[in-house]
């Protein structure tokens, strides 16, 4: 492979060396200099229409748009020179001519680039005295509203739908001061990836109906997580307010999802806010489930599993750490581990290589396979009369009473209590969901990725790995783990597939396993 040619230049007095062909805007980022911009986005074709990224380059006859100008050897770039600042101030003044003073009621307030740059480089007052133009709010279909009054015509949404989604629904209609973002006649933003236009919009022109008026940006707590909507393993940020998840947004990762998140994953946050949560350990006594403490619940579960063939029905949305402990538990007592995988139609994002809403609608099927679990369609061919059935986290595929009736005893560790479980389980162990714990998933390409806790658990529910470690210890195995990193280290030490990985070195971008598990698409 030929060596990459490097170019050296100076930006705001800082020496920078970047590959040839890099734009000045991207080169400035490596020096810690943010050049204001609106139309530019690293995941979209360059348009150069907003003129906000104008910079002064020595020996250039006029100001240059940093997004569309590549670096040159020996260039000297001034981002904050009086000439560049005056030009950007003029651009901001034009953008604000018809922009309403909606900041107090706008969902984008607090994370709006127009607010940020106006505060940093805009005029202190307005010279415009004429009436502002007004256009009504338009429903673009799907989860998207268009507030034309706030639009600055950066065309990010148009380029995403045309060049990335390959669904040219949006366009710039009219010209001059009458221009607005138009929608093709008879079409809506019902593409499964259309919700990304809300994230791409730098102002409050495109809004999510689902998030509308829910919270202000400064009221939200944020934590990095992994989407559980399918096996792609898209990186996301979970945003919570008062311990309630209010939205999921994509988190950039060039190796997995670039800058995008599908609408199925985006709106899947609702499952993490269910009110019918299991929050106390329960043990069946005299025909009814009674609340007990954790010590008694684990003792009852241990007694129910001892001396029996155990069938573990695991959720493919359990973490690698929980699945590893289930595998250890099976080695301790004897039995078989299986999982069921929900499926749906696949929907690719054509302009983003190897990115799709996958047919497998769970996050960790690859991890389950790598740790020895077998996919089954139902329990009929696995569960024998008088077996002990341990259900761990299974809630994405309905549990049927007829399947559970074959088991001699049923132990359930889950977030909610299905009706079939409520009538048949001997012990119920409440566990946390993905956003209430930390751990790792393995996506369909064999990439192991960490997710962090975003909210607190209800009642006395515990992380699945914590509960299973205690249960393993009660059954006589080695369950002395106090952190998910310790479980991961034990898994890496006993499974060659994960042997090259370290919990800390995964960071928040993940690393590939030694041999990708044979996950389906």
Number of C-alpha atoms within 10 A of each C-alpha: 3 4 5 9 9 14 17 18 19 20 23 16 12 13 13 18 15 20 13 15 14 18 18 26 26 18 25 23 13 13 16 11 15 14 18 21 23 23 25 24 15 10 18 17 14 14 16 20 14 19 24 26 27 30 28 22 21 13 9 10 8 12 17 18 22 28 26 17 16 15 26 17 12 13 18 20 24 20 24 16 12 10 16 20 19 16 17 23 19 17 17 20 19 13 17 19 16 19 17 12 10 13 13 10 10 18 23 24 19 15 15 17 18 23 16 14 17 16 11 11 16 21 14 8 7 10 9 12 7 8 8 12 13 13 10 9 13 14 17 19 16 16 19 23 20 21 19 22 19 22 21 24 20 22 23 23 25 22 23 23 22 16 16 19 21 14 18 17 22 22 17 14 13 11 8 7 8 8 14 20 20 17 20 12 8 6 12 16 23 15 18 19 25 24 26 24 21 22 17 20 23 23 23 26 22 29 24 20 14 12 13 12 11 12 14 16 15 10 12 17 17 18 16 22 29 28 30 25 23 27 28 28 29 30 31 25 21 27 23 19 18 10 16 18 21 20 22 26 24 24 21 18 16 12 16 22 23 18 22 27 28 25 20 17 23 22 18 15 21 13 10 18 15 11 9 10 20 21 21 20 24 24 23 19 11 7 10 14 18 14 16 14 12 19 10 14 22 24 14 18 23 20 13 20 21 14 12 17 20 26 24 24 27 25 26 33 29 27 26 29 28 28 29 28 28 26 20 20 25 18 12 16 18 16 17 19 23 22 24 20 18 14 13 11 10 13 15 17 21 14 16 18 13 13 21 23 26 21 18 23 25 25 26 31 32 26 30 30 19 24 23 14 23 16 17 14 11 16 19 12 8 14 23 16 11 15 20 24 27 25 23 26 23 23 17 14 13 11 17 14 15 11 13 20 15 18 20 18 22 26 24 27 25 24 27 23 19 17 12 16 20 17 15 21 23 23 28 31 27 29 31 27 26 24 24 19 21 22 27 27 29 30 26 24 22 25 25 26 24 23 25 20 18 23 23 14 21 18 12 15 24 22 20 28 29 21 22 27 25 21 23 23 17 16 20 12 17 16 21 13 17 12 12 21 17 14 24 23 16 17 22 18 14 11 13 13 19 23 16 13 21 14 20 10 10 16 12 18 18 24 20 18 19 14 13 19 21 14 19 12 15
